[in-house]
C-alpha cells in the first residue's frame, strides 16, 4: 500500500505533550500548549508561556538565532511567528546555557529559556474551521502533519481526519508511474480528484464520534474516531494509468473499516476511462469471467457460495469497485454492499493469461 513512512511514524508516535526530554546539550525539551504570548508590532512573538498537561508553566524567549519549524499542515512558520495561530502545541529545544526567567501576564515570575528551535506540532488557526455539533457544542479544528482533529473545549479529541495523499511525492517518485505522464495529463487527473472531493462527511462522522463519547462512562479513556482518504497511482499499462482510493472510517471506538475504489485514466490526455471499456469483451461477460477466475463462483461449494450469492457479486460489481493493483485485479465490495456478508468482501485475481486475454493489449498493466 502506498504510504509515507515519515508521516505514519510521526502520527503513531503521538508526540506526547507535557513531557520533557533531555537534548544533546543537557537541557530538557519543553512540550505543551502555548498558554500566553507577548508580541511586538515590528517583530512578532518575542516570548510565550508553555503549559504542560500537568499544569507546569515554562517561559520561552525568542532570539535572533531561534528557528521555527511547523509540522502542522497549512500552518507556516510565519503564521506562528506573527500571531496568526490561535492555539498551538509545541516542542521547544532550549539553547545551551539558555536558562533565564520571565514574568507572566498574571505577574508570576517563572523559569524561562532562550529557544534554539521551536516545533509547531499541532495548531488551531485564528480563522478557524470549527464546527458546531447538533446540541450546540463547539468542536475545535486542529491541524497536524498529514492529519487534523476535532476537539472539545477541554481538549478531548473526538475525530481524527487523516489525509495521506501526497501529489508532491507522486511527481517525484516512479511508484505507480505518475511521474512518467506529461503535465497536461497530470493536471487533468489531479483536477478530477479535486472536483470529486472527500468521499465522507466530516459533520456526520463527527456526530457519530460525539454520540459515542457521550455514551462512554469513562470519558478519559475515550478513543477518537478516525476518518481518512488516500489517493495513489498503483499500476499502469501502455495507454492507461490506474489509481486506487482508500477510504477509512471508524465503526466504533475500537474498530475501523476500509474500502478501496479504482479509477483509470488515459496516460496521454489524463481523461477518465470507463472501466468496462478496458475489456475486449462486453460488460456482462467481463463480470462473469472475473467471478469465475476468482474461484468463488456458484459451483464452488467448498467456499460456501450459492448461485444466488454469486449472482449478487455480479449484480453489485460496480466499475469503481474494480482496482488494477500492481500484482492483480481486485474487486472490493464495501461493507454493507452484499446481503450475505457484513464486512468488506474482495475478489482477487492474478494477471494470468486468461485475465490479460480479456483485456485490451494496451490496458493490461505492465
Buried (B, 14 or more C-beta within 10 A) or exposed (E): EBEBEEBEEBBEEEBEBBBBEEBEEEBBBBBBBBBBBBBEEEEBBEBBBBBBEEEBBBBBBBEEEBEBEBBBBEBBEEBBBEEBBBBBBBBBBBBEEBEBEBEBEEEEEBEBBBBBBBBBBBBBBEEEBBBEBEEEEBBBBBBBBBBBBBBBEEEBBBBBBBBBBBBEBBEEBEBBBBBEBEEEBBEBBBEBBEEEEEBBEBBEBBBBBBBBBEEEEEEEEBBBBBBBBBBBBBBBBEBBBBBBBBBBBBEEBEEBBBBBBBBBBBBEBBEEBEBBEBBEBEBEEBBBBBBBBBEBBBEBEEEEBEEEBBBBBBEBBEBEBBBBBBEBBBBBBBBEBBEEBEEBBEBBBEBEEEBBEBBBEEBBBE
